[in-house]
């Protein structure tokens, strides 16, 4: 028996036949202050592959990814931001269904020019998060783990986590377009975090209550905990600051995955983790946890920065979350030890 304690709260029903078919987390766009330094970080530490680049933009993908890019880095002279998070839909026709649905919802969707993505639709969720949808990309060679894989540790983009001030409304929004819920964290009968998925694992999108919307992190899959340690060694060997490793290595409380969270040279957070469990069977209910059940089973508390800091989305109003977070932090732990 699991020791998970269920605290039933009302969650949106599963929509098995949504108005259009999103298939997975696909890509995201970050602006950076020094393109060469950021490229050195993502290629040298994570081992991402360069699909294309010019003086202003670098297109990157994980070693196992056949589609053109999962991370776009764009040079900026301003503050580093996230332009959008992106999801794939199954076919071109789904884009038209998505457009019609979004118009019907009053979401003001619009088509944008996005190289290597075909037609791309932009809209915003109820918190204002810029989301883009595309149906295809050029196919490139995968770099399978046959020896060369040892250099290319991040295999594929897996999910986004967003600090979200309207978690109930956004959970309902994503559920209505077919996202299913694997796990929720509940505090005093209210959602603190919601893990939403389309591809059959734990998450494509995690909503965590907080001021925002802001991108908390994007996560790439690595093979095993050894590769997580190799990523950390790369941080040191490539000359990035020790505090680039913000949290972990550690083990997640809910799914048991090993993880590490890094801050890139602009402060954008990226997670490396070694896998999730399967969720796709229709009868599986969302699992509900209290925060202490969801916390890592060992290790010191997390730095307050992990809870409080994130990347602003471009041209997006920041909204204050309705409930303050009250999690144990490393700073509180240290203060307690000094007394
Ligand atoms: Fe994550």
Boltz pocket constraint, residues with backbone or C-beta under 6 A from the ligand:
constraints:
  - pocket:
      binder: B
      contacts: [[A, 159], [A, 161], [A, 217], [A, 219], [A, 271]]
      max_distance: 6.0
